[in-house]
Amino acid sequence: MSKAQHNDVRESAAVSPNWRAGVFVVIQIVVVVLLAAGYDLPTTLAVVVGTGLAAGHVIRQVFGPLLPGREAR
């Protein structure tokens, strides 16, 4: 693959920098909903952290080769 083709592939797989802000907003909404539902703070934080770690692992395995700055496996 030529360098130009390689750059085109990386640019097409680029992720918008706003996705992190979106993830942060979703996490905050989940925390507020769980607290409003009556869960205590340690349980709420444990649920959010555990879910975030699991989701991060799945996203890395599925989309890892497509993310910029990573070599395809």
N, CA, C and O atoms as a Maestro MAE file, in Angstrom:
{
 s_m_m2io_version
 :::
 2.0.0
}

f_m_ct {
 s_m_title
 :::
 protein
 m_atom[292] {
  # First column is atom index #
  i_m_mmod_type
  r_m_x_coord
  r_m_y_coord
  r_m_z_coord
  i_m_residue_number
  s_m_chain_name
  s_m_pdb_residue_name
  s_m_pdb_atom_name
  i_m_atomic_number
  :::
  1 25 0.859 -1.173 0.000 1 A "MET " " N  " 7
  2 3 0.000 0.000 0.000 1 A "MET " " CA " 6
  3 2 0.896 1.224 0.000 1 A "MET " " C  " 6
  4 15 1.832 1.325 0.793 1 A "MET " " O  " 8
  5 25 0.602 2.145 -0.892 2 A "SER " " N  " 7
  6 3 1.412 3.355 -0.959 2 A "SER " " CA " 6
  7 2 1.111 4.253 0.237 2 A "SER " " C  " 6
  8 15 0.109 4.084 0.932 2 A "SER " " O  " 8
  9 25 2.004 5.206 0.455 3 A "LYS " " N  " 7
  10 3 1.836 6.118 1.583 3 A "LYS " " CA " 6
  11 2 0.559 6.944 1.440 3 A "LYS " " C  " 6
  12 15 -0.120 7.200 2.434 3 A "LYS " " O  " 8
  13 25 0.222 7.367 0.212 4 A "ALA " " N  " 7
  14 3 -1.002 8.151 -0.015 4 A "ALA " " CA " 6
  15 2 -2.238 7.325 0.322 4 A "ALA " " C  " 6
  16 15 -3.173 7.823 0.948 4 A "ALA " " O  " 8
  17 25 -2.240 6.053 -0.099 5 A "GLN " " N  " 7
  18 3 -3.373 5.189 0.221 5 A "GLN " " CA " 6
  19 2 -3.470 4.966 1.723 5 A "GLN " " C  " 6
  20 15 -4.566 4.957 2.283 5 A "GLN " " O  " 8
  21 25 -2.329 4.786 2.374 6 A "HIS " " N  " 7
  22 3 -2.305 4.570 3.819 6 A "HIS " " CA " 6
  23 2 -2.875 5.786 4.541 6 A "HIS " " C  " 6
  24 15 -3.652 5.634 5.484 6 A "HIS " " O  " 8
  25 25 -2.501 6.989 4.111 7 A "ASN " " N  " 7
  26 3 -3.023 8.208 4.734 7 A "ASN " " CA " 6
  27 2 -4.522 8.348 4.508 7 A "ASN " " C  " 6
  28 15 -5.244 8.785 5.405 7 A "ASN " " O  " 8
  29 25 -5.001 7.981 3.314 8 A "ASP " " N  " 7
  30 3 -6.435 8.047 3.036 8 A "ASP " " CA " 6
  31 2 -7.212 7.111 3.952 8 A "ASP " " C  " 6
  32 15 -8.280 7.467 4.451 8 A "ASP " " O  " 8
  33 25 -6.679 5.925 4.171 9 A "VAL " " N  " 7
  34 3 -7.343 4.967 5.053 9 A "VAL " " CA " 6
  35 2 -7.392 5.511 6.469 9 A "VAL " " C  " 6
  36 15 -8.425 5.422 7.132 9 A "VAL " " O  " 8
  37 25 -6.290 6.073 6.940 10 A "ARG " " N  " 7
  38 3 -6.263 6.608 8.305 10 A "ARG " " CA " 6
  39 2 -7.221 7.779 8.455 10 A "ARG " " C  " 6
  40 15 -7.881 7.903 9.487 10 A "ARG " " O  " 8
  41 25 -7.311 8.646 7.444 11 A "GLU " " N  " 7
  42 3 -8.217 9.791 7.521 11 A "GLU " " CA " 6
  43 2 -9.670 9.344 7.491 11 A "GLU " " C  " 6
  44 15 -10.507 9.933 8.175 11 A "GLU " " O  " 8
  45 25 -9.985 8.324 6.720 12 A "SER " " N  " 7
  46 3 -11.371 7.865 6.654 12 A "SER " " CA " 6
  47 2 -11.784 7.170 7.941 12 A "SER " " C  " 6
  48 15 -12.972 7.115 8.256 12 A "SER " " O  " 8
  49 25 -10.823 6.640 8.691 13 A "ALA " " N  " 7
  50 3 -11.129 5.950 9.941 13 A "ALA " " CA " 6
  51 2 -11.041 6.882 11.138 13 A "ALA " " C  " 6
  52 15 -11.254 6.451 12.271 13 A "ALA " " O  " 8
  53 25 -10.731 8.147 10.907 14 A "ALA " " N  " 7
  54 3 -10.582 9.086 12.016 14 A "ALA " " CA " 6
  55 2 -11.905 9.257 12.753 14 A "ALA " " C  " 6
  56 15 -12.984 9.249 12.160 14 A "ALA " " O  " 8
  57 25 -11.779 9.412 14.063 15 A "VAL " " N  " 7
  58 3 -12.948 9.563 14.922 15 A "VAL " " CA " 6
  59 2 -13.046 11.022 15.327 15 A "VAL " " C  " 6
  60 15 -12.036 11.658 15.626 15 A "VAL " " O  " 8
  61 25 -14.247 11.548 15.338 16 A "SER " " N  " 7
  62 3 -14.467 12.932 15.733 16 A "SER " " CA " 6
  63 2 -14.026 13.136 17.176 16 A "SER " " C  " 6
  64 15 -14.300 12.286 18.023 16 A "SER " " O  " 8
  65 25 -13.346 14.246 17.480 17 A "PRO " " N  " 7
  66 3 -12.910 14.475 18.859 17 A "PRO " " CA " 6
  67 2 -14.074 14.736 19.806 17 A "PRO " " C  " 6
  68 15 -13.890 14.711 21.023 17 A "PRO " " O  " 8
  69 25 -15.258 14.984 19.276 18 A "ASN " " N  " 7
  70 3 -16.411 15.249 20.127 18 A "ASN " " CA " 6
  71 2 -17.011 13.986 20.732 18 A "ASN " " C  " 6
  72 15 -17.886 14.087 21.593 18 A "ASN " " O  " 8
  73 25 -16.576 12.810 20.316 19 A "TRP " " N  " 7
  74 3 -17.151 11.589 20.855 19 A "TRP " " CA " 6
  75 2 -16.843 11.450 22.333 19 A "TRP " " C  " 6
  76 15 -17.647 10.889 23.078 19 A "TRP " " O  " 8
  77 25 -15.696 11.948 22.776 20 A "ARG " " N  " 7
  78 3 -15.351 11.860 24.198 20 A "ARG " " CA " 6
  79 2 -16.289 12.706 25.041 20 A "ARG " " C  " 6
  80 15 -16.688 12.297 26.130 20 A "ARG " " O  " 8
  81 25 -16.639 13.873 24.547 21 A "ALA " " N  " 7
  82 3 -17.589 14.722 25.267 21 A "ALA " " CA " 6
  83 2 -18.948 14.036 25.336 21 A "ALA " " C  " 6
  84 15 -19.626 14.102 26.362 21 A "ALA " " O  " 8
  85 25 -19.342 13.389 24.270 22 A "GLY " " N  " 7
  86 3 -20.610 12.656 24.266 22 A "GLY " " CA " 6
  87 2 -20.624 11.522 25.265 22 A "GLY " " C  " 6
  88 15 -21.621 11.309 25.955 22 A "GLY " " O  " 8
  89 25 -19.521 10.790 25.349 23 A "VAL " " N  " 7
  90 3 -19.414 9.702 26.323 23 A "VAL " " CA " 6
  91 2 -19.482 10.256 27.737 23 A "VAL " " C  " 6
  92 15 -20.146 9.677 28.597 23 A "VAL " " O  " 8
  93 25 -18.811 11.358 27.985 24 A "PHE " " N  " 7
  94 3 -18.829 11.971 29.313 24 A "PHE " " CA " 6
  95 2 -20.248 12.382 29.701 24 A "PHE " " C  " 6
  96 15 -20.663 12.171 30.841 24 A "PHE " " O  " 8
  97 25 -20.987 12.960 28.771 25 A "VAL " " N  " 7
  98 3 -22.368 13.376 29.051 25 A "VAL " " CA " 6
  99 2 -23.237 12.162 29.366 25 A "VAL " " C  " 6
  100 15 -24.047 12.206 30.292 25 A "VAL " " O  " 8
  101 25 -23.079 11.089 28.610 26 A "VAL " " N  " 7
  102 3 -23.862 9.879 28.865 26 A "VAL " " CA " 6
  103 2 -23.546 9.325 30.249 26 A "VAL " " C  " 6
  104 15 -24.456 8.921 30.972 26 A "VAL " " O  " 8
  105 25 -22.273 9.301 30.626 27 A "ILE " " N  " 7
  106 3 -21.890 8.815 31.952 27 A "ILE " " CA " 6
  107 2 -22.527 9.668 33.037 27 A "ILE " " C  " 6
  108 15 -23.031 9.134 34.026 27 A "ILE " " O  " 8
  109 25 -22.514 10.975 32.868 28 A "GLN " " N  " 7
  110 3 -23.118 11.860 33.865 28 A "GLN " " CA " 6
  111 2 -24.620 11.623 33.974 28 A "GLN " " C  " 6
  112 15 -25.170 11.644 35.075 28 A "GLN " " O  " 8
  113 25 -25.280 11.400 32.859 29 A "ILE " " N  " 7
  114 3 -26.718 11.125 32.883 29 A "ILE " " CA " 6
  115 2 -26.997 9.827 33.627 29 A "ILE " " C  " 6
  116 15 -27.933 9.760 34.423 29 A "ILE " " O  " 8
  117 25 -26.198 8.799 33.378 30 A "VAL " " N  " 7
  118 3 -26.378 7.515 34.061 30 A "VAL " " CA " 6
  119 2 -26.187 7.681 35.561 30 A "VAL " " C  " 6
  120 15 -26.953 7.118 36.344 30 A "VAL " " O  " 8
  121 25 -25.187 8.439 35.974 31 A "VAL " " N  " 7
  122 3 -24.955 8.671 37.403 31 A "VAL " " CA " 6
  123 2 -26.163 9.352 38.028 31 A "VAL " " C  " 6
  124 15 -26.627 8.932 39.088 31 A "VAL " " O  " 8
  125 25 -26.670 10.381 37.398 32 A "VAL " " N  " 7
  126 3 -27.824 11.111 37.944 32 A "VAL " " CA " 6
  127 2 -29.049 10.205 38.023 32 A "VAL " " C  " 6
  128 15 -29.776 10.229 39.016 32 A "VAL " " O  " 8
  129 25 -29.281 9.404 36.979 33 A "VAL " " N  " 7
  130 3 -30.441 8.508 36.976 33 A "VAL " " CA " 6
  131 2 -30.321 7.470 38.087 33 A "VAL " " C  " 6
  132 15 -31.295 7.209 38.793 33 A "VAL " " O  " 8
  133 25 -29.144 6.879 38.250 34 A "LEU " " N  " 7
  134 3 -28.972 5.876 39.304 34 A "LEU " " CA " 6
  135 2 -29.120 6.489 40.692 34 A "LEU " " C  " 6
  136 15 -29.731 5.884 41.573 34 A "LEU " " O  " 8
  137 25 -28.574 7.668 40.892 35 A "LEU " " N  " 7
  138 3 -28.726 8.333 42.190 35 A "LEU " " CA " 6
  139 2 -30.190 8.691 42.440 35 A "LEU " " C  " 6
  140 15 -30.677 8.546 43.562 35 A "LEU " " O  " 8
  141 25 -30.890 9.153 41.419 36 A "ALA " " N  " 7
  142 3 -32.307 9.492 41.571 36 A "ALA " " CA " 6
  143 2 -33.150 8.247 41.832 36 A "ALA " " C  " 6
  144 15 -34.195 8.326 42.477 36 A "ALA " " O  " 8
  145 25 -32.695 7.095 41.330 37 A "ALA " " N  " 7
  146 3 -33.422 5.845 41.540 37 A "ALA " " CA " 6
  147 2 -33.207 5.286 42.938 37 A "ALA " " C  " 6
  148 15 -33.846 4.306 43.321 37 A "ALA " " O  " 8
  149 25 -32.318 5.899 43.698 38 A "GLY " " N  " 7
  150 3 -32.142 5.481 45.084 38 A "GLY " " CA " 6
  151 2 -30.886 4.689 45.381 38 A "GLY " " C  " 6
  152 15 -30.695 4.243 46.513 38 A "GLY " " O  " 8
  153 25 -30.029 4.504 44.399 39 A "TYR " " N  " 7
  154 3 -28.772 3.805 44.662 39 A "TYR " " CA " 6
  155 2 -27.832 4.730 45.421 39 A "TYR " " C  " 6
  156 15 -27.847 5.945 45.221 39 A "TYR " " O  " 8
  157 25 -27.009 4.146 46.300 40 A "ASP " " N  " 7
  158 3 -26.040 4.973 47.016 40 A "ASP " " CA " 6
  159 2 -24.860 5.297 46.098 40 A "ASP " " C  " 6
  160 15 -24.672 4.660 45.061 40 A "ASP " " O  " 8
  161 25 -24.079 6.284 46.491 41 A "LEU " " N  " 7
  162 3 -22.992 6.777 45.637 41 A "LEU " " CA " 6
  163 2 -21.944 5.709 45.324 41 A "LEU " " C  " 6
  164 15 -21.560 5.581 44.161 41 A "LEU " " O  " 8
  165 25 -21.456 4.924 46.315 42 A "PRO " " N  " 7
  166 3 -20.451 3.904 45.967 42 A "PRO " " CA " 6
  167 2 -20.967 2.870 44.958 42 A "PRO " " C  " 6
  168 15 -20.234 2.463 44.056 42 A "PRO " " O  " 8
  169 25 -22.213 2.451 45.108 43 A "THR " " N  " 7
  170 3 -22.777 1.486 44.159 43 A "THR " " CA " 6
  171 2 -22.893 2.102 42.771 43 A "THR " " C  " 6
  172 15 -22.576 1.459 41.770 43 A "THR " " O  " 8
  173 25 -23.344 3.336 42.718 44 A "THR " " N  " 7
  174 3 -23.482 4.032 41.438 44 A "THR " " CA " 6
  175 2 -22.137 4.163 40.739 44 A "THR " " C  " 6
  176 15 -22.023 3.890 39.544 44 A "THR " " O  " 8
  177 25 -21.122 4.580 41.484 45 A "LEU " " N  " 7
  178 3 -19.795 4.730 40.882 45 A "LEU " " CA " 6
  179 2 -19.231 3.390 40.431 45 A "LEU " " C  " 6
  180 15 -18.585 3.308 39.387 45 A "LEU " " O  " 8
  181 25 -19.472 2.333 41.216 46 A "ALA " " N  " 7
  182 3 -18.989 1.004 40.835 46 A "ALA " " CA " 6
  183 2 -19.655 0.528 39.546 46 A "ALA " " C  " 6
  184 15 -18.999 -0.044 38.675 46 A "ALA " " O  " 8
  185 25 -20.956 0.767 39.431 47 A "VAL " " N  " 7
  186 3 -21.675 0.365 38.218 47 A "VAL " " CA " 6
  187 2 -21.149 1.128 37.009 47 A "VAL " " C  " 6
  188 15 -20.901 0.539 35.957 47 A "VAL " " O  " 8
  189 25 -20.980 2.428 37.159 48 A "VAL " " N  " 7
  190 3 -20.525 3.257 36.033 48 A "VAL " " CA " 6
  191 2 -19.099 2.892 35.625 48 A "VAL " " C  " 6
  192 15 -18.807 2.775 34.435 48 A "VAL " " O  " 8
  193 25 -18.219 2.712 36.594 49 A "VAL " " N  " 7
  194 3 -16.824 2.368 36.278 49 A "VAL " " CA " 6
  195 2 -16.745 0.985 35.641 49 A "VAL " " C  " 6
  196 15 -16.051 0.803 34.640 49 A "VAL " " O  " 8
  197 25 -17.443 0.020 36.205 50 A "GLY " " N  " 7
  198 3 -17.425 -1.332 35.646 50 A "GLY " " CA " 6
  199 2 -17.968 -1.382 34.234 50 A "GLY " " C  " 6
  200 15 -17.397 -2.031 33.357 50 A "GLY " " O  " 8
  201 25 -19.069 -0.696 34.022 51 A "THR " " N  " 7
  202 3 -19.662 -0.654 32.688 51 A "THR " " CA " 6
  203 2 -18.747 0.067 31.707 51 A "THR " " C  " 6
  204 15 -18.598 -0.359 30.562 51 A "THR " " O  " 8
  205 25 -18.138 1.156 32.154 52 A "GLY " " N  " 7
  206 3 -17.219 1.901 31.294 52 A "GLY " " CA " 6
  207 2 -16.004 1.081 30.898 52 A "GLY " " C  " 6
  208 15 -15.575 1.114 29.744 52 A "GLY " " O  " 8
  209 25 -15.448 0.343 31.857 53 A "LEU " " N  " 7
  210 3 -14.289 -0.500 31.546 53 A "LEU " " CA " 6
  211 2 -14.659 -1.611 30.568 53 A "LEU " " C  " 6
  212 15 -13.915 -1.891 29.628 53 A "LEU " " O  " 8
  213 25 -15.800 -2.236 30.789 54 A "ALA " " N  " 7
  214 3 -16.238 -3.303 29.887 54 A "ALA " " CA " 6
  215 2 -16.511 -2.754 28.490 54 A "ALA " " C  " 6
  216 15 -16.113 -3.359 27.494 54 A "ALA " " O  " 8
  217 25 -17.187 -1.614 28.416 55 A "ALA " " N  " 7
  218 3 -17.480 -1.013 27.112 55 A "ALA " " CA " 6
  219 2 -16.195 -0.590 26.406 55 A "ALA " " C  " 6
  220 15 -16.068 -0.759 25.194 55 A "ALA " " O  " 8
  221 25 -15.248 -0.044 27.157 56 A "GLY " " N  " 7
  222 3 -13.969 0.346 26.568 56 A "GLY " " CA " 6
  223 2 -13.226 -0.838 25.984 56 A "GLY " " C  " 6
  224 15 -12.626 -0.739 24.914 56 A "GLY " " O  " 8
  225 25 -13.267 -1.964 26.694 57 A "HIS " " N  " 7
  226 3 -12.599 -3.168 26.205 57 A "HIS " " CA " 6
  227 2 -13.250 -3.659 24.907 57 A "HIS " " C  " 6
  228 15 -12.559 -4.012 23.952 57 A "HIS " " O  " 8
  229 25 -14.572 -3.678 24.886 58 A "VAL " " N  " 7
  230 3 -15.282 -4.133 23.688 58 A "VAL " " CA " 6
  231 2 -15.004 -3.202 22.513 58 A "VAL " " C  " 6
  232 15 -14.742 -3.662 21.402 58 A "VAL " " O  " 8
  233 25 -15.061 -1.903 22.754 59 A "ILE " " N  " 7
  234 3 -14.811 -0.933 21.682 59 A "ILE " " CA " 6
  235 2 -13.390 -1.070 21.156 59 A "ILE " " C  " 6
  236 15 -13.168 -0.997 19.947 59 A "ILE " " O  " 8
  237 25 -12.420 -1.268 22.055 60 A "ARG " " N  " 7
  238 3 -11.028 -1.420 21.627 60 A "ARG " " CA " 6
  239 2 -10.858 -2.670 20.776 60 A "ARG " " C  " 6
  240 15 -10.122 -2.648 19.790 60 A "ARG " " O  " 8
  241 25 -11.527 -3.759 21.142 61 A "GLN " " N  " 7
  242 3 -11.401 -4.993 20.374 61 A "GLN " " CA " 6
  243 2 -12.084 -4.884 19.006 61 A "GLN " " C  " 6
  244 15 -11.584 -5.409 18.011 61 A "GLN " " O  " 8
  245 25 -13.218 -4.205 18.969 62 A "VAL " " N  " 7
  246 3 -13.974 -4.121 17.718 62 A "VAL " " CA " 6
  247 2 -13.402 -3.059 16.783 62 A "VAL " " C  " 6
  248 15 -13.203 -3.308 15.594 62 A "VAL " " O  " 8
  249 25 -13.139 -1.873 17.332 63 A "PHE " " N  " 7
  250 3 -12.738 -0.748 16.494 63 A "PHE " " CA " 6
  251 2 -11.254 -0.421 16.587 63 A "PHE " " C  " 6
  252 15 -10.794 0.500 15.912 63 A "PHE " " O  " 8
  253 25 -10.501 -1.135 17.389 64 A "GLY " " N  " 7
  254 3 -9.083 -0.850 17.582 64 A "GLY " " CA " 6
  255 2 -8.287 -0.722 16.299 64 A "GLY " " C  " 6
  256 15 -7.527 0.234 16.144 64 A "GLY " " O  " 8
  257 25 -8.441 -1.664 15.372 65 A "PRO " " N  " 7
  258 3 -7.674 -1.543 14.123 65 A "PRO " " CA " 6
  259 2 -8.067 -0.330 13.284 65 A "PRO " " C  " 6
  260 15 -7.299 0.085 12.417 65 A "PRO " " O  " 8
  261 25 -9.237 0.244 13.521 66 A "LEU " " N  " 7
  262 3 -9.697 1.374 12.718 66 A "LEU " " CA " 6
  263 2 -9.339 2.722 13.321 66 A "LEU " " C  " 6
  264 15 -9.381 3.740 12.631 66 A "LEU " " O  " 8
  265 25 -8.987 2.740 14.606 67 A "LEU " " N  " 7
  266 3 -8.709 4.011 15.264 67 A "LEU " " CA " 6
  267 2 -7.390 4.592 14.783 67 A "LEU " " C  " 6
  268 15 -6.441 3.846 14.540 67 A "LEU " " O  " 8
  269 25 -7.312 5.907 14.642 68 A "PRO " " N  " 7
  270 3 -6.072 6.526 14.176 68 A "PRO " " CA " 6
  271 2 -4.945 6.315 15.176 68 A "PRO " " C  " 6
  272 15 -5.163 6.292 16.387 68 A "PRO " " O  " 8
  273 25 -3.744 6.161 14.649 69 A "GLY " " N  " 7
  274 3 -2.586 5.998 15.517 69 A "GLY " " CA " 6
  275 2 -2.328 4.562 15.922 69 A "GLY " " C  " 6
  276 15 -1.401 4.295 16.687 69 A "GLY " " O  " 8
  277 25 -3.121 3.644 15.431 70 A "ARG " " N  " 7
  278 3 -2.920 2.229 15.749 70 A "ARG " " CA " 6
  279 2 -2.642 1.473 14.450 70 A "ARG " " C  " 6
  280 15 -3.221 1.761 13.402 70 A "ARG " " O  " 8
  281 25 -1.771 0.535 14.549 71 A "GLU " " N  " 7
  282 3 -1.513 -0.327 13.406 71 A "GLU " " CA " 6
  283 2 -2.544 -1.446 13.408 71 A "GLU " " C  " 6
  284 15 -2.950 -1.911 14.474 71 A "GLU " " O  " 8
  285 25 -2.967 -1.880 12.241 72 A "ALA " " N  " 7
  286 3 -3.926 -2.978 12.144 72 A "ALA " " CA " 6
  287 2 -3.282 -4.244 12.682 72 A "ALA " " C  " 6
  288 15 -2.092 -4.493 12.486 72 A "ALA " " O  " 8
  289 25 -4.087 -5.027 13.355 73 A "ARG " " N  " 7
  290 3 -3.559 -6.269 13.945 73 A "ARG " " CA " 6
  291 2 -3.617 -7.392 12.967 73 A "ARG " " C  " 6
  292 15 -3.216 -8.511 13.288 73 A "ARG " " O  " 8
  :::
 }
 m_bond[291] {
  # First column is bond index #
  i_m_from
  i_m_to
  i_m_order
  :::
  1 1 2 1
  2 2 3 1
  3 3 4 2
  4 3 5 1
  5 5 6 1
  6 6 7 1
  7 7 8 2
  8 7 9 1
  9 9 10 1
  10 10 11 1
  11 11 12 2
  12 11 13 1
  13 13 14 1
  14 14 15 1
  15 15 16 2
  16 15 17 1
  17 17 18 1
  18 18 19 1
  19 19 20 2
  20 19 21 1
  21 21 22 1
  22 22 23 1
  23 23 24 2
  24 23 25 1
  25 25 26 1
  26 26 27 1
  27 27 28 2
  28 27 29 1
  29 29 30 1
  30 30 31 1
  31 31 32 2
  32 31 33 1
  33 33 34 1
  34 34 35 1
  35 35 36 2
  36 35 37 1
  37 37 38 1
  38 38 39 1
  39 39 40 2
  40 39 41 1
  41 41 42 1
  42 42 43 1
  43 43 44 2
  44 43 45 1
  45 45 46 1
  46 46 47 1
  47 47 48 2
  48 47 49 1
  49 49 50 1
  50 50 51 1
  51 51 52 2
  52 51 53 1
  53 53 54 1
  54 54 55 1
  55 55 56 2
  56 55 57 1
  57 57 58 1
  58 58 59 1
  59 59 60 2
  60 59 61 1
  61 61 62 1
  62 62 63 1
  63 63 64 2
  64 63 65 1
  65 65 66 1
  66 66 67 1
  67 67 68 2
  68 67 69 1
  69 69 70 1
  70 70 71 1
  71 71 72 2
  72 71 73 1
  73 73 74 1
  74 74 75 1
  75 75 76 2
  76 75 77 1
  77 77 78 1
  78 78 79 1
  79 79 80 2
  80 79 81 1
  81 81 82 1
  82 82 83 1
  83 83 84 2
  84 83 85 1
  85 85 86 1
  86 86 87 1
  87 87 88 2
  88 87 89 1
  89 89 90 1
  90 90 91 1
  91 91 92 2
  92 91 93 1
  93 93 94 1
  94 94 95 1
  95 95 96 2
  96 95 97 1
  97 97 98 1
  98 98 99 1
  99 99 100 2
  100 99 101 1
  101 101 102 1
  102 102 103 1
  103 103 104 2
  104 103 105 1
  105 105 106 1
  106 106 107 1
  107 107 108 2
  108 107 109 1
  109 109 110 1
  110 110 111 1
  111 111 112 2
  112 111 113 1
  113 113 114 1
  114 114 115 1
  115 115 116 2
  116 115 117 1
  117 117 118 1
  118 118 119 1
  119 119 120 2
  120 119 121 1
  121 121 122 1
  122 122 123 1
  123 123 124 2
  124 123 125 1
  125 125 126 1
  126 126 127 1
  127 127 128 2
  128 127 129 1
  129 129 130 1
  130 130 131 1
  131 131 132 2
  132 131 133 1
  133 133 134 1
  134 134 135 1
  135 135 136 2
  136 135 137 1
  137 137 138 1
  138 138 139 1
  139 139 140 2
  140 139 141 1
  141 141 142 1
  142 142 143 1
  143 143 144 2
  144 143 145 1
  145 145 146 1
  146 146 147 1
  147 147 148 2
  148 147 149 1
  149 149 150 1
  150 150 151 1
  151 151 152 2
  152 151 153 1
  153 153 154 1
  154 154 155 1
  155 155 156 2
  156 155 157 1
  157 157 158 1
  158 158 159 1
  159 159 160 2
  160 159 161 1
  161 161 162 1
  162 162 163 1
  163 163 164 2
  164 163 165 1
  165 165 166 1
  166 166 167 1
  167 167 168 2
  168 167 169 1
  169 169 170 1
  170 170 171 1
  171 171 172 2
  172 171 173 1
  173 173 174 1
  174 174 175 1
  175 175 176 2
  176 175 177 1
  177 177 178 1
  178 178 179 1
  179 179 180 2
  180 179 181 1
  181 181 182 1
  182 182 183 1
  183 183 184 2
  184 183 185 1
  185 185 186 1
  186 186 187 1
  187 187 188 2
  188 187 189 1
  189 189 190 1
  190 190 191 1
  191 191 192 2
  192 191 193 1
  193 193 194 1
  194 194 195 1
  195 195 196 2
  196 195 197 1
  197 197 198 1
  198 198 199 1
  199 199 200 2
  200 199 201 1
  201 201 202 1
  202 202 203 1
  203 203 204 2
  204 203 205 1
  205 205 206 1
  206 206 207 1
  207 207 208 2
  208 207 209 1
  209 209 210 1
  210 210 211 1
  211 211 212 2
  212 211 213 1
  213 213 214 1
  214 214 215 1
  215 215 216 2
  216 215 217 1
  217 217 218 1
  218 218 219 1
  219 219 220 2
  220 219 221 1
  221 221 222 1
  222 222 223 1
  223 223 224 2
  224 223 225 1
  225 225 226 1
  226 226 227 1
  227 227 228 2
  228 227 229 1
  229 229 230 1
  230 230 231 1
  231 231 232 2
  232 231 233 1
  233 233 234 1
  234 234 235 1
  235 235 236 2
  236 235 237 1
  237 237 238 1
  238 238 239 1
  239 239 240 2
  240 239 241 1
  241 241 242 1
  242 242 243 1
  243 243 244 2
  244 243 245 1
  245 245 246 1
  246 246 247 1
  247 247 248 2
  248 247 249 1
  249 249 250 1
  250 250 251 1
  251 251 252 2
  252 251 253 1
  253 253 254 1
  254 254 255 1
  255 255 256 2
  256 255 257 1
  257 257 258 1
  258 258 259 1
  259 259 260 2
  260 259 261 1
  261 261 262 1
  262 262 263 1
  263 263 264 2
  264 263 265 1
  265 265 266 1
  266 266 267 1
  267 267 268 2
  268 267 269 1
  269 269 270 1
  270 270 271 1
  271 271 272 2
  272 271 273 1
  273 273 274 1
  274 274 275 1
  275 275 276 2
  276 275 277 1
  277 277 278 1
  278 278 279 1
  279 279 280 2
  280 279 281 1
  281 281 282 1
  282 282 283 1
  283 283 284 2
  284 283 285 1
  285 285 286 1
  286 286 287 1
  287 287 288 2
  288 287 289 1
  289 289 290 1
  290 290 291 1
  291 291 292 2
  :::
 }
}
